[in-house]
Amino acid sequence: MFLTLVSILLATQICPQPTIHNTYSEIYEVINIYSPCCEDIVFKLHDDNYINYINRGLEKGVNVSEWNGHYKNKALTFTFVKHKSLFGPKHRTIAKIELENKTIYNAFI
């Protein structure tokens, strides 16, 4: 758990701002949403081994309990930022989340 927290912290240090040129989208079913530390929000996704997170999500107004109630077991479209991580390709920063073409979260400037 400690290593996961440290790796999330370090991975977020080098993530660029999302743009249409450095992102890609995929659809996943949400298994769980939680906050391991540092105000980050992590999404456990079906058939996915990545640590998918919203950097400082609690500070941005994400309510983990509400989001689990609304989005758990639902297929959402996630837009991820393409970037290199110090810990390899196991961390993905979430730039945008959509449900049926409705934007739930958007980090694009």
C-alpha positions in Angstrom: 0.0 0.0 0.0 2.8 2.4 0.9 4.6 1.8 -2.4 1.4 2.4 -4.3 0.9 5.7 -2.6 4.5 6.8 -3.2 4.3 5.7 -6.8 1.1 7.7 -7.4 2.8 10.8 -5.9 5.9 10.5 -8.0 4.0 9.6 -11.2 1.8 12.7 -10.9 4.9 14.9 -10.7 5.7 14.5 -14.4 2.2 14.3 -16.0 1.6 17.0 -18.6 -1.6 19.0 -18.9 -4.1 17.1 -21.1 -4.7 18.2 -24.7 -6.3 16.5 -27.7 -2.8 15.7 -28.9 -1.6 13.7 -25.8 -4.7 11.8 -24.7 -6.7 8.7 -25.7 -10.0 7.2 -24.6 -11.2 3.8 -23.6 -14.5 2.4 -22.2 -14.4 0.4 -18.9 -16.8 -0.8 -16.3 -16.1 0.7 -12.8 -15.5 -1.9 -10.1 -14.6 0.6 -7.3 -13.6 4.2 -6.6 -11.5 5.1 -3.6 -9.0 7.6 -2.2 -5.8 6.0 -1.1 -4.1 9.2 0.0 -3.0 12.7 -1.0 -6.5 13.7 -2.1 -6.1 11.5 -5.2 -9.1 9.4 -6.5 -8.3 5.9 -7.9 -10.6 3.9 -10.2 -10.4 0.1 -10.2 -11.7 -0.9 -13.6 -12.9 -4.3 -14.9 -10.3 -6.2 -16.9 -7.7 -3.5 -16.2 -4.4 -3.7 -14.1 -3.6 0.0 -14.1 -3.7 2.5 -11.3 -6.1 5.0 -12.9 -6.4 8.2 -10.9 -7.6 11.8 -10.8 -4.7 13.8 -9.3 -5.9 15.6 -6.2 -9.5 14.7 -7.0 -10.9 15.4 -3.5 -9.6 18.9 -3.8 -11.5 19.2 -7.1 -14.8 18.3 -5.4 -15.1 14.6 -6.2 -17.2 12.8 -3.6 -16.0 9.2 -3.5 -19.2 7.8 -1.8 -21.5 9.6 -4.3 -19.4 8.5 -7.3 -19.4 4.9 -6.1 -23.2 5.1 -5.8 -23.7 6.7 -9.3 -20.9 5.0 -11.3 -20.0 1.7 -9.8 -20.8 -1.2 -12.2 -21.4 1.2 -15.1 -19.4 1.5 -18.3 -17.7 4.9 -18.5 -15.5 6.5 -21.2 -12.2 7.4 -19.7 -9.8 9.7 -21.4 -6.2 9.2 -20.2 -3.1 11.4 -20.6 -0.2 9.8 -22.5 3.0 10.2 -20.5 6.0 8.3 -19.3 6.0 7.3 -15.7 9.0 6.6 -13.5 7.4 3.3 -12.6 6.5 2.1 -16.0 3.2 2.0 -17.8 1.1 0.9 -14.8 -0.2 4.4 -13.9 -2.7 6.4 -15.9 -3.8 9.9 -15.2 -7.5 10.5 -15.9 -8.2 13.7 -17.9 -11.9 13.2 -18.6 -14.8 10.8 -17.7 -18.0 10.5 -19.6 -21.2 8.5 -19.2 -23.4 8.2 -22.3 -21.7 11.4 -23.8 -22.3 13.4 -20.6 -19.1 14.7 -19.0 -18.7 13.7 -15.4 -15.1 15.0 -14.9 -13.0 17.2 -17.1 -9.4 18.3 -16.5 -8.9 19.8 -20.0 -7.9 23.5 -19.8 
